[in-house]
Amino acid sequence: CNHFFEFLVFLVWFPREGCPLRHFVHLLRGRAFRPHPHHPLKQKQLQRMPLAKATALEASLPSTGFIGGKHPGEEDRKALAELIGKDNVHLWRWVKHMLSYTEGERKAWPAPPKAAVVNKSSIVLDVKPWDDETDLQALEAGVRAIELPGLHWGASKLVAVAFGIKKLQIMVTIEDDKVSSDDLEEAVTGVREEYENLKDLVQSVDIVSWNKV
C-alpha cells in the first residue's frame, strides 16, 4: 500500500478493506501523505500529523499488523481517528475528491515540472590590501557591499601576510551560470564603476579554492 492512491483508498475505507494499520502508521511516519502536485491541499485542509504518536503506536503493534490481531477492530478505528482527526472535515473532503478521479483521468495528469538544477560553487578569496595602513574594516565592508545575481558572501577572517600586513580571506557562494571569476575580480578590485571605491583599498584578489557545491 505504498502507492499514493492506495494510501488514500485506505484512508477512506479503513478498516473494511485496507492495508494493515502498521502499514498506514509506517507511511504516516514517512510523510507519505502529501498533497498531489496537481491538486494541492490548502493550508486549512492540512493538519499536522502527530508523528510522535505514530512512532509509539508502530512500536506497540504486533507483527499481524492490527492492534487486535489479523483483522481490524474498534481499537484500530479509534487509533486511526486519533492520528488523523475524525473532525478534520477539510482533509477528508480532499481525500474523497482525489478518489473521485478514474484511473484514466489520473494517468492523463501531466507530470509535475522538475525543479531546475542550479549549479553552485563555493570559493575562498584572498583579498590583499595596499599596505599596513589600509583600513581592513572598510575593505571588508566594501567587499560585502558587492551585490551580484547569484552571489552570497560567507565567513571571513584576517590572515597575517608579512611586515604587519594582513589580508582578508573570505568565502563566497556563487551560481555558476550567473557569476564568473572575472565578475568577482572586477568587482572586488574596483574595476567595475559601481565599486570603484575599492580601488584605494584592494591591491589584488586571488582564488584560494574553488569547489562545486
VENLIN-V929532 format. One record per helix or strand. SS is the DSSP state (H for helix, E for strand). FROM is the first residue (numbers start at 1). LEN is the number of residues. If there is no record, write none. Layout:
ss | from | len
SS | FROM | LEN
SS | FROM | LEN
This chain:
ss | from | len
H | 4 | 10
H | 21 | 9
E | 36 | 1
E | 39 | 1
H | 43 | 3
H | 51 | 10
E | 66 | 1
E | 69 | 1
H | 74 | 12
H | 89 | 11
H | 103 | 6
E | 120 | 10
H | 136 | 9
E | 151 | 12
E | 165 | 11
H | 181 | 8
H | 193 | 8
E | 202 | 11
